[in-house]
């Protein structure tokens, strides 16, 4: 299409995004890893290689991939959330294995409390941002904010009951994220709302 001057009119050209929705991957990676870690916090099994492997690869690498895909889709919120929480899992695993390998001293309870408080503050701000998104995401980030502060309190006080409560709250957080991720998969596959996101 040309205009009167003979130039090509590009005002009607649209760039259609045909890439997949990375939020489904990011939310399920986060959710499944969070459930498994918090089953350990709740006392169902010891923290071992299964949780560490999930943290490194699905919770960590999976969310990093989702974050890069969100960057490609020009979604600053999704990019920041998934890259940050993916790297959270990588740092958490590093905090646990570096001392075992003799590469660093174990973090003190005060240091871990500061770590969880910083992640809690970050997540609170992301929760505020999610108020412009669907209810499912708001629930995930609201519960996650509470989880980080409970973990910080558990580290500061050394109270095992607080850590157990955090474990159950974390299991709920993880299942909320799994729901939010898989709902998007099902809704896309069926081309209708099978699982509401609110």
Secondary structure, DSSP 8 states (H G I E B T S, - for coil): -B-TTS-B--TT------S--THHHHHHHHHHHHHHHHHHHTTSS---HHHHHIIIIIIIIIHHHHHHHHHHTT-HHHHHHHHHHHHHHHHHHHHHHHHHTTSS----HHHHHHHHHHHHHHHHHHHHHHTTS-HHHHHHHHHHHHHHHHHHHHHHH--HHHHHHHHHHHHHHHHHHHHHHHHHHHHHHHTS-SS---
